[in-house]
Amino acid sequence: MEKEMDDIIKDSQDCQNYDSNSLERTSTGILKNLHISQQSRIFSQNLEEIQQDTVRFDFSTRDNRLLKESNEESAINGSIISEMDLKQKIAEKFKLLMQDPFNQEEINMDEGQVYFNVQQFLVRNMGFWGRSLNFKKQIKICISICIIFFTLVFYPEIILENSIDLLMGVLALTMMTIIIALRYGTTSESKLNDLRSRVYPEKELNQEYLTSWLDLDISNIDKEIKHSMIRNEIENLTFHNMFLSKLPIKLKERINDYHFFENNKYTKEEFKKQLTDQSLLVSLKLKKSSKNISIRNQTTNSKCLRKFESIANAQDSIIIEDIEQDPKDEEMLQRHSSRLFFKDLVIATKYKNQKANHKFYYIVSIIHALLPFILTLGYKYSTKDDDPNWNQQYSSVMFWFYTVACFNINAAVYYNNTVFQIIGIIDFKRKRYLQKLMTKLIEIDRYKAQGYQKIMPLINIFDRQSMLCWLDMRILALDFGKRYFIRIQLYAAQYILIYVLLSALYLAEFFDAKIHIFTTYQWIPLILEILNFLHIIMYSLCLAAQINEETEKQIFRITELRNILDRLLADWNHIMEAQGRGNKLLNQTYKLAYQYYTCCLKIKTVEECKKELKQTVQVLLSIQERLEKENQYSPVKLLGIPMTKTISYTLFSGLASLALAMIQYKLGII
């Protein structure tokens, strides 16, 4: 037997240029299907037969092994690869995944756990002092407060005549103080101790502020993904998935290079260009595959038309041919880092979501700060006949110091408070965007996708580990940036409490409840603040309701996948035989199943493939139960209230009824 094996290895080395280790593995795999008594000539002949163009099933035999297909039949993926090469490529890819630097990094478990500490909220106020822009703002506000206090002690008549400025300043400072306290209340103890022991660089210091969540930084994204994986106990060593669709070249580079964004400049313009080009290519592929759809409407979108014309050029023909091809065998069986893929999705939200217009809100803050001065001036001018010395205070130097101090507080603090509210909207938009992408990752029919969603790759729905990784990515999409989300919720609770109290006082005065706290001129800026906050909070509620609605769509989609895979198991032989004989399948899932399992059968048996498919069905059932329980017990909430469309409609109808009642009361109808 040993002599026979040596002859086999020697003959194979003359025909094939493989190394000894690969040849030994190949010989061992083939000898499983041969009798030990066969001669080396028969073994070499079988080895050549396995390396032919394509393979197919022979359902008439009981052993369900792979047989040679005729050379006239075209390959399924246009790829010709042997069992040995396929296993080698999979092993190389798995070895690359194990070299993820994430696995060697030191992890501080305490920083990933976020909660609200009442003690730190009440007694801690470090201020994050240092040479930074925030430090300069704090100094300006402190000087303004000192000027107002000095005016209150030595020039009380100025305060009495300009109470609107002081009222707005006190309200803004109160909210700012609570916001700062909430920031320390949600900071981990280890981070606070670290802030005491060393001076942070300005870039690292800015990441502790909520404004860093406005424009995501690459290092901050990595840190938040790591913390979210720790909180949800997601193991990076098994956080890998496969795709059924052909990945764009640029995307493949980004999710296979752990240092891509550190070594390459990735700007918003480059992202938009890749997004537009890839979207047009996919759209062209979908249009070519449809017989009833043709490219028309030449005058509707000239830019898109020029893009299509450029794609038709010879220089872009390679790109079109590449995207129209199905993925090769090694591409379908290779796993990719789900962490890097999710990181790429998060970076897409950075460029896809519209940024806050800081200039607009800064102008609004200036107008808001000037409003008390304008109202006071208008009131004094309207009563100048009763007070001949109405303009005497405007010649006082102390009055202008007081006015500038109030203006500085009202403008700066109101701007910061408004930005915090806008950050909440952006965070909800980011979560909604990621949730929609998670839905499209398991949507086989690309015609149902719209816009940028068409270019999303398709997760391997037949692989149980890929589906579990999809669930983990979905969990990360909702948990990503939890420490910022907790602050946003606490800030929102503060705003709601203060503005609801002010609204109640105004309504009591409006409906003549004999409660008069502020004058009409004092109520005007307060009402504008209430309306501005009402607009922001209602928009946030709508976004939260859309996020929860996306969860319901995902539950329905998982249920559909379960039913399709059950039918695939029941009709396995008919589907494979029909496609193998050249019959066209209408079900896109069946087409992908035939393509994927034909590739898998190069290294597995039919029984193993069916067993894995059954396990995937069980995993889908587990995912469905998980999503249903989450939608029932842990949806996206605001102030502990699950946000649904029913609640949003109820709030809108309540506000409309209140506005109608105020109009009727003012007109004397009621």
C-alpha positions in Angstrom: 0.0 0.0 0.0 2.8 2.4 0.8 4.5 1.7 -2.5 1.3 2.3 -4.3 0.8 5.6 -2.6 4.4 6.7 -3.5 3.6 5.9 -7.2 0.5 8.0 -7.0 2.3 11.0 -5.6 5.1 10.8 -8.1 2.7 10.6 -11.1 0.7 13.5 -9.8 3.8 15.7 -9.4 4.7 15.1 -13.0 1.2 16.3 -14.2 0.4 18.9 -11.6 2.7 21.6 -10.2 1.5 21.4 -6.7 3.4 21.3 -3.4 3.6 18.1 -1.5 1.2 19.1 1.3 -1.6 20.2 -1.1 -1.1 17.0 -3.2 -1.4 14.8 -0.1 -4.6 16.5 1.0 -6.0 16.2 -2.5 -5.1 12.5 -2.7 -6.6 11.8 0.6 -9.9 13.5 -0.4 -10.2 11.6 -3.6 -9.2 8.3 -2.1 -12.4 8.6 0.0 -14.4 8.0 -3.2 -12.2 5.2 -4.6 -11.4 1.6 -3.6 -8.0 1.2 -2.0 -7.2 -1.5 -4.5 -7.4 0.7 -7.6 -4.2 1.5 -9.5 -2.4 4.9 -9.7 -3.5 5.2 -13.3 -7.2 5.2 -12.3 -6.5 7.7 -9.5 -4.7 10.2 -11.9 -7.6 9.9 -14.3 -10.2 10.8 -11.6 -8.0 13.7 -10.4 -8.2 15.2 -13.9 -11.9 14.6 -14.1 -12.5 16.6 -10.9 -10.7 19.6 -12.4 -13.0 19.9 -15.4 -15.1 23.0 -16.1 -18.2 22.4 -14.1 -20.0 19.9 -11.9 -23.6 18.9 -11.4 -25.7 16.6 -9.4 -26.6 13.0 -10.3 -29.8 12.5 -8.4 -30.3 9.0 -9.8 -27.4 7.5 -7.8 -27.8 6.8 -4.1 -24.5 8.1 -2.9 -25.3 11.7 -4.1 -21.8 12.4 -5.3 -20.6 14.9 -7.8 -20.2 13.8 -11.4 -18.5 15.4 -14.4 -20.6 17.6 -16.6 -20.1 17.9 -20.4 -17.7 20.6 -21.7 -20.5 22.1 -23.8 -22.4 23.2 -20.7 -21.4 26.6 -19.4 -20.1 27.1 -15.9 -22.5 28.4 -13.4 -20.3 31.4 -12.3 -18.0 31.5 -15.1 -15.3 30.2 -12.7 -13.3 27.0 -13.0 -11.7 26.1 -9.7 -10.7 22.8 -8.2 -11.6 21.5 -4.8 -8.0 21.9 -3.5 -7.7 25.6 -4.7 -11.1 26.4 -3.3 -10.2 25.1 0.2 -6.8 26.8 0.0 -8.4 30.2 -0.8 -10.9 29.8 2.0 -8.1 28.9 4.5 -6.1 31.9 3.4 -9.0 34.2 3.9 -9.7 32.8 7.3 -6.1 33.2 8.3 -6.4 36.9 7.2 -9.4 37.4 9.4 -7.5 36.0 12.4 -4.9 38.8 12.0 -7.5 41.5 12.9 -5.6 43.9 15.2 -8.9 44.3 17.2 -8.1 40.9 18.8 -4.8 42.1 20.2 -6.0 45.5 21.6 -6.4 46.1 25.3 -10.0 46.7 26.3 -11.2 48.7 29.3 -14.5 47.0 30.2 -15.6 49.9 32.4 -15.7 52.5 29.7 -18.1 50.4 27.6 -20.7 50.3 30.4 -22.8 53.4 30.3 -25.3 54.4 33.0 -26.5 57.5 34.9 -24.7 58.1 38.2 -26.7 60.4 40.5 -23.7 61.1 42.8 -21.6 62.3 40.0 -24.5 64.3 38.7 -24.9 66.2 42.0 -21.4 66.8 43.3 -18.9 66.6 40.3 -18.1 69.5 38.1 -14.6 69.3 36.7 -15.3 71.5 33.7 -12.7 69.7 31.4 -10.4 72.8 31.8 -7.6 73.2 29.4 -6.5 75.2 26.4 -9.4 74.5 24.2 -12.3 76.4 22.5 -14.7 75.2 25.2 -12.4 76.6 27.9 -12.5 80.1 26.2 -16.3 79.9 26.0 -16.6 79.0 29.6 -14.4 82.0 30.6 -16.6 84.4 28.5 -19.7 83.1 30.2 -18.2 83.4 33.6 -17.2 87.0 33.0 -20.7 87.8 31.7 -22.2 86.2 34.9 -19.9 88.4 37.1 -21.0 91.5 35.2 -24.7 90.7 35.6 -24.2 90.0 39.3 -22.3 93.3 39.8 -25.1 95.1 38.0 -27.7 93.4 40.2 -26.0 94.5 43.4 -25.0 98.1 42.5 -27.4 99.0 39.7 -30.7 97.2 40.4 -32.7 99.8 38.4 -31.1 98.6 35.2 -32.2 95.0 36.0 -35.8 96.2 36.7 -36.1 98.0 33.4 -34.5 95.2 31.4 -35.9 92.1 33.0 -36.4 90.2 29.7 -32.7 89.9 29.1 -32.1 88.6 32.6 -35.1 86.2 32.3 -33.8 84.7 29.1 -30.2 84.5 30.5 -31.3 82.7 33.7 -33.3 80.1 31.6 -30.4 79.5 29.3 -27.9 79.2 32.2 -30.2 76.8 34.1 -30.4 74.4 31.2 -26.6 74.7 30.5 -25.9 73.9 34.2 -28.1 70.8 34.1 -26.6 69.7 30.8 -23.0 69.9 32.2 -24.1 67.9 35.3 -25.7 65.3 33.1 -22.5 65.0 31.1 -20.5 64.1 34.3 -23.3 61.8 35.5 -23.0 59.7 32.3 -19.1 59.6 32.4 -17.5 56.4 33.6 -15.5 56.5 36.9 -12.3 55.4 35.1 -12.6 58.3 32.6 -13.1 60.8 35.4 -10.0 59.5 37.2 -8.1 59.6 33.9 -9.1 63.3 33.4 -7.7 64.1 36.8 -4.4 62.4 36.3 -3.4 63.8 32.9 -4.1 66.6 30.4 -6.0 65.4 27.4 -5.0 66.6 23.9 -7.7 68.8 22.4 -8.7 66.2 19.8 -9.2 63.6 22.4 -10.8 66.0 24.8 -13.4 67.0 22.2 -14.6 63.4 21.9 -16.0 63.7 25.5 -18.5 66.3 24.3 -21.8 65.5 22.7 -20.8 67.7 19.7 -18.3 65.0 18.7 -21.3 62.9 17.8 -22.3 65.4 15.2 -19.3 64.8 12.9 -18.0 61.2 13.3 -14.2 60.6 13.6 -12.7 57.3 12.4 -11.0 56.7 15.8 -14.3 57.5 17.6 -16.2 55.1 15.4 -13.8 52.3 16.2 -14.1 53.0 19.9 -17.9 53.1 19.9 -18.1 49.9 17.9 -15.7 48.2 20.3 -17.7 49.3 23.3 -21.0 48.2 21.7 -19.5 44.8 21.0 -18.5 44.5 24.6 -21.9 45.5 25.9 -23.7 43.0 23.7 -21.1 40.2 24.1 -20.3 40.0 20.3 -17.2 37.9 19.7 -15.0 39.4 17.1 -13.3 36.0 16.3 -16.6 34.7 14.9 -18.0 38.0 13.6 -17.6 37.1 9.9 -20.1 36.8 7.2 -20.4 35.8 3.5 -22.2 37.5 0.6 -24.2 36.2 -2.3 -23.7 39.2 -4.5 -20.5 40.4 -6.2 -18.9 43.1 -4.1 -17.7 46.3 -5.6 -14.0 46.6 -5.9 -13.7 49.6 -3.6 -16.0 48.1 -1.0 -13.9 44.9 -1.1 -10.8 46.9 -0.4 -12.3 48.7 2.6 -13.6 45.6 4.3 -10.4 43.6 3.8 -7.9 46.2 4.9 -7.9 46.9 8.7 -6.1 50.1 8.2 -7.7 51.4 5.1 -9.2 54.6 6.5 -6.0 55.4 8.4 -3.8 55.0 5.3 -6.1 56.4 2.7 -7.9 59.7 2.5 -11.6 59.1 2.2 -13.5 62.3 1.6 -17.2 63.1 1.2 -16.6 63.9 -2.5 -15.0 60.5 -3.1 -17.8 58.7 -1.3 -20.4 60.4 -3.4 -18.6 59.6 -6.6 -18.3 55.9 -5.8 -21.9 55.9 -4.6 -23.2 57.5 -7.8 -21.1 55.4 -10.2 -22.0 52.1 -8.4 -25.6 53.0 -8.3 -25.7 53.8 -12.0 -24.0 50.6 -12.8 -26.5 48.6 -10.8 -29.4 50.5 -12.3 -28.0 49.7 -15.8 -27.7 46.0 -14.9 -31.3 45.9 -13.7 -32.5 47.7 -16.8 -30.7 45.4 -19.1 -32.2 42.3 -17.4 -35.7 43.6 -17.9 -37.3 43.3 -21.3 -40.1 45.9 -20.7 -37.9 48.7 -19.3 -35.9 50.9 -21.6 -33.8 54.0 -20.9 -36.0 57.0 -21.8 -36.8 60.4 -20.5 -33.7 62.0 -22.0 -34.7 65.5 -20.8 -35.5 64.6 -17.2 -32.0 64.1 -15.9 -29.2 65.1 -18.1 -26.6 64.3 -15.6 -27.7 60.7 -15.2 -27.9 60.4 -19.0 -24.4 61.6 -19.4 -23.3 59.0 -16.8 -25.0 56.2 -18.7 -23.4 57.4 -21.9 -20.0 57.4 -20.2 -20.6 53.9 -19.0 -21.3 52.8 -22.5 -17.8 53.9 -23.6 -15.1 51.4 -24.2 -13.1 52.5 -21.1 -16.0 51.5 -18.8 -16.8 48.2 -20.6 -14.6 46.3 -18.2 -16.5 47.7 -15.2 -19.8 46.8 -16.7 -18.7 43.2 -17.5 -17.3 42.9 -14.0 -20.5 43.9 -12.3 -22.7 41.9 -14.5 -20.8 38.7 -13.7 -21.9 36.5 -10.8 -19.5 36.1 -8.0 -16.9 33.4 -8.4 -16.8 30.3 -6.2 -14.1 31.5 -3.9 -15.9 34.8 -3.5 -19.1 33.2 -2.4 -17.4 31.0 0.1 -15.0 33.6 1.5 -15.9 35.3 4.8 -15.4 39.0 5.4 -15.1 40.9 8.7 -18.5 42.0 9.8 -16.9 44.6 12.0 -15.2 46.4 9.1 -18.4 46.1 7.0 -20.5 47.7 9.7 -17.8 50.4 10.1 -18.2 51.1 6.4 -21.9 51.5 6.8 -21.5 53.9 9.8 -19.0 56.0 7.8 -21.6 56.1 5.0 -24.0 57.7 7.4 -21.5 60.4 8.1 -21.6 61.4 4.4 -25.1 60.4 3.6 -27.0 62.3 6.3 -27.3 66.0 5.9 -25.1 67.9 8.3 -26.5 70.6 10.6 -26.4 74.1 9.3 -24.3 75.8 12.0 -24.5 79.2 10.4 -28.2 79.1 10.3 -28.5 78.2 14.0 -25.9 80.7 14.9 -27.9 83.5 13.1 -31.0 82.3 14.9 -29.2 82.5 18.2 -28.1 86.0 17.5 -31.6 87.1 16.7 -32.8 85.3 19.8 -30.3 87.2 21.9 -31.2 90.6 20.3 -34.9 90.0 20.8 -35.1 91.1 24.5 -33.2 94.3 23.7 -35.5 95.0 20.7 -38.7 94.3 22.7 -37.6 96.5 25.6 -36.6 99.3 23.2 -39.9 99.0 21.3 -41.9 99.1 24.6 -40.1 102.2 25.9 -40.5 103.9 22.6 -44.2 103.2 22.5 -44.6 104.8 26.0 -42.2 107.7 25.5 -45.1 110.2 26.0 -45.6 108.9 29.6 -41.8 108.8 30.3 -39.8 111.7 28.9 -36.6 110.2 30.2 -37.1 106.8 28.5 -33.8 106.9 26.6 -31.6 108.1 29.5 -30.4 104.6 30.4 -28.9 104.1 26.9 -26.3 106.7 27.7 -25.1 104.7 30.7 -21.9 102.7 30.3 -23.0 100.1 32.9 -26.2 99.5 30.9 -24.2 98.5 27.8 -21.9 96.2 29.9 -25.0 94.5 31.2 -26.7 94.3 27.8 -23.5 92.8 26.1 -23.2 90.3 29.0 -26.8 89.2 28.6 -26.4 89.1 24.8 -23.3 86.9 25.2 -25.0 84.4 27.5 -28.3 84.3 25.5 -26.5 83.8 22.1 -23.8 81.3 23.2 -25.9 79.2 25.5 -29.0 79.1 23.3 -26.8 78.1 20.4 -25.3 75.2 22.3 -28.7 74.1 23.6 -30.1 74.2 20.0 -27.2 72.2 18.7 -27.7 69.5 21.4 -31.3 69.1 20.2 -30.2 68.9 16.5 -27.7 66.2 17.5 -30.6 64.2 18.8 -32.3 64.4 15.4 -29.1 63.4 13.6 -28.6 60.4 15.9 -32.2 59.3 15.1 -31.5 59.7 11.4 -28.3 57.7 11.7 -30.2 54.8 13.4 -33.0 55.0 10.8 -30.5 54.9 8.0 -28.7 51.9 9.4 -31.9 50.1 10.1 -33.0 50.5 6.5 -29.7 49.2 5.3 -30.0 46.2 7.6 -33.4 45.4 5.9 -31.9 45.7 2.4 -29.0 43.4 3.3 -31.5 40.4 3.4 -33.7 41.7 0.5 -33.1 39.5 -2.5 -35.2 41.4 -5.0 -33.2 44.4 -5.9 -36.1 46.0 -7.7 -37.7 46.7 -4.3 -34.7 48.8 -3.3 -34.6 52.5 -4.0 -31.7 54.8 -4.7 -28.6 54.0 -2.7 -30.1 50.8 -1.3 -29.7 49.1 -4.7 -25.9 48.9 -4.3 -26.0 47.2 -0.9 -24.6 43.6 -1.1 -26.7 40.6 -0.2 -25.9 38.7 2.9 -25.7 35.0 2.5 -29.1 34.0 3.7 -28.3 30.3 3.4 -25.4 30.4 5.9 -26.4 30.4 9.6 -23.3 32.2 10.8 -23.9 35.0 8.2 -27.5 35.5 9.5 -26.3 35.5 13.1 -23.8 38.2 12.1 -26.6 40.1 10.4 -28.5 40.0 13.7 -25.4 41.2 15.6 -24.9 44.1 13.1 -28.5 45.1 13.6 -28.0 45.1 17.4 -24.9 47.3 16.9 -26.9 49.7 14.7 -29.3 50.4 17.6 -26.7 50.3 20.4 -23.9 52.2 18.5 -23.0 55.4 20.5 -25.1 54.5 23.5 -23.3 56.9 25.8 -24.3 59.8 23.5 -27.8 58.4 23.1 -28.3 58.3 26.9 -27.2 62.0 27.1 -29.5 62.9 24.3 -32.5 61.3 26.2 -31.6 63.0 29.4 -31.2 66.4 27.7 -34.6 65.8 26.0 -36.2 65.0 29.4 -34.8 68.3 30.7 -36.1 70.3 27.8 -39.5 68.7 27.9 -39.8 69.3 31.7 -38.9 73.0 31.4 -40.8 73.8 28.3 -43.9 71.9 29.4 -43.9 73.9 32.6 -43.6 77.2 30.7 -46.3 76.1 28.3 -48.6 75.2 31.2 -48.0 78.7 32.8 -48.7 80.4 29.5 -51.9 78.4 28.8 -53.1 79.2 32.3 -52.6 82.9 31.7 -54.1 82.6 28.2 -57.3 81.1 29.5 -57.6 83.7 32.3 -56.7 81.4 35.2 -55.7 84.5 37.2 -52.0 83.5 37.0 -49.8 86.3 35.8 -46.1 85.7 36.1 -44.6 87.4 33.0 -45.7 90.3 30.9 -46.6 90.1 27.3 -43.2 91.3 26.1 -41.5 88.7 28.3 -43.7 85.9 26.9 -42.8 86.6 23.3 -39.2 85.1 23.3 -40.4 82.3 25.6 -43.1 81.3 23.1 -40.6 81.3 20.3 -38.4 79.0 22.2 -41.3 76.7 23.0 -42.4 76.5 19.3 -38.8 75.8 18.3 -38.5 73.0 20.8 -41.9 71.6 19.9 -40.8 71.4 16.2 -37.6 69.5 17.1 -39.2 67.1 19.6 -42.1 66.2 17.3 -39.7 65.5 14.4 -37.6 63.3 16.8 -40.7 61.3 17.7 -41.5 60.7 14.0 -38.0 59.4 13.4 -38.1 57.1 16.4 -41.5 55.7 15.2 -39.9 55.0 11.8 -37.1 53.1 13.4 -39.5 50.9 15.3 -41.5 50.4 12.1 -38.4 49.2 10.3 -38.1 46.5 13.0 -41.6 45.2 12.0 -40.5 45.1 8.4 -37.5 43.0 9.4 -39.6 40.5 11.3 -41.9 40.1 8.3 -38.8 39.6 6.0 -37.3 37.0 8.2 -40.6 35.1 8.2 -40.6 35.2 4.4 -37.1 33.8 4.3 -38.1 31.0 6.6 -41.0 30.0 4.3 -38.8 30.2 1.2 -36.0 28.0 2.7 -38.6 25.5 3.9 -39.9 25.2 0.3 -36.3 24.9 -0.9 -35.8 21.9 1.4 -39.0 20.3 0.2 -38.4 20.9 -3.5 -34.6 20.4 -3.4 -34.3 17.8 -6.1 -36.8 19.4 -8.5 -35.1 22.8 -8.2 -31.6 21.4 -8.8 -32.7 19.2 -11.7 -34.7 21.9 -13.5 -31.9 24.4 -13.4 -29.3 21.9 -14.3 -31.3 20.9 -17.4 -31.5 24.5 -18.6 -35.0 25.4 -17.3 -35.4 28.9 -16.1 -36.4 29.5 -12.4 -38.7 32.4 -11.7 -37.9 32.5 -8.0 -34.7 34.6 -7.5 -34.0 32.8 -4.2 -34.0 29.5 -5.9 -31.6 30.8 -8.5 -29.2 32.0 -5.8 -29.6 28.7 -3.9 -28.7 26.7 -7.0 -25.7 28.9 -7.6 -24.5 28.8 -4.0 -25.0 25.1 -3.4 -23.5 24.1 -6.7 -20.4 25.9 -5.4 -20.6 24.2 -2.0 -21.0 20.8 -3.4 -17.4 21.0 -4.6 -16.3 20.5 -1.0 -19.5 19.1 0.6 -22.1 16.4 0.0 -25.8 16.9 -0.6 -26.6 15.6 2.9 -24.3 18.1 4.5 -25.8 21.0 2.5 -29.3 20.0 3.5 -28.3 19.7 7.1 -26.8 23.2 7.1 -29.9 24.5 5.4 -32.1 23.0 8.1 -29.8 24.6 10.7 -30.2 28.0 9.0 -34.0 27.7 9.2 -33.7 27.1 12.9 -31.4 30.2 13.2 -34.0 32.2 11.3 -36.7 31.1 13.8 -34.4 32.2 16.7 -33.8 35.6 15.0 -37.5 36.0 14.4 -38.3 35.4 18.1 -35.5 37.8 19.1 -36.9 40.6 16.9 -40.5 40.0 18.1 -39.4 40.2 21.8 -37.4 43.3 21.1 -40.2 45.0 19.3 -42.5 44.1 22.2 -40.4 44.8 25.3 -37.4 47.0 24.1 -38.4 49.3 21.2 -36.8 52.7 20.7 -38.2 54.9 23.5 -38.3 58.5 24.5 -38.8 59.3 28.2 -39.7 55.6 28.7 -42.5 55.7 26.1 -42.3 53.4 23.1 -42.5 55.5 20.0 -45.0 54.2 17.5 -47.0 55.8 14.7 -50.1 55.6 16.9 -48.5 57.6 19.6 -47.2 60.1 17.1 -50.7 60.6 15.5 -52.2 60.9 19.0 -49.7 63.7 19.9 -50.3 65.5 16.6 -54.1 65.3 17.0 -53.8 66.6 20.6 -51.7 69.6 19.6 -54.1 70.3 16.7 -57.1 70.2 19.1 -55.3 72.5 21.6 -54.5 75.0 18.8 -58.1 74.9 17.7 -59.4 75.5 21.2 -57.1 78.5 21.6 -58.4 80.0 18.4 -62.0 79.4 19.4 -61.4 81.0 22.8 -59.7 84.0 21.3 -62.5 84.5 18.9 -65.1 84.1 21.7 -66.6 81.0 20.2 -66.2 79.1 23.5 
